[in-house]
Each structure stands twice: as structure tokens, then as C-alpha cells.
Amino acid sequence: MYALKSQDQRLITLSQQDYLPILVESFLIDRRSQGLSPDTIEFYTKKLQY
């Protein structure tokens, strides 16, 4: 399990099942912010679906 603190300092507990989608979405957000083409983002999105 992973734990995060929110702004109001409550503890949020994440299971491993919850953690992977957050990592995938973070990866995609990072790639979009780097200005990669929509086709590249779509490729990553399809490959990272599970």
C-alpha cells in the first residue's frame, strides 16, 4: 500500500491496483506537456491500457 497526504493533511491510502493507473496518467500528462504529437500520445495510451 502507498500513502499520500492531501493538502488538508488527511492520509489517503492507495492499493497497488490504484497506483498503476495514477502512474500511467502521470506519464501521459508528462508526454503531453512535452508537446508530443497526438498520434504519439494515442500510441502510448493504447499500449498502456491493461
Beta strands, then each sheet from edge to edge (+ up, - down):
strand 1: 2-5
strand 2: 11-14
sheet 1: 1+ 2-
end
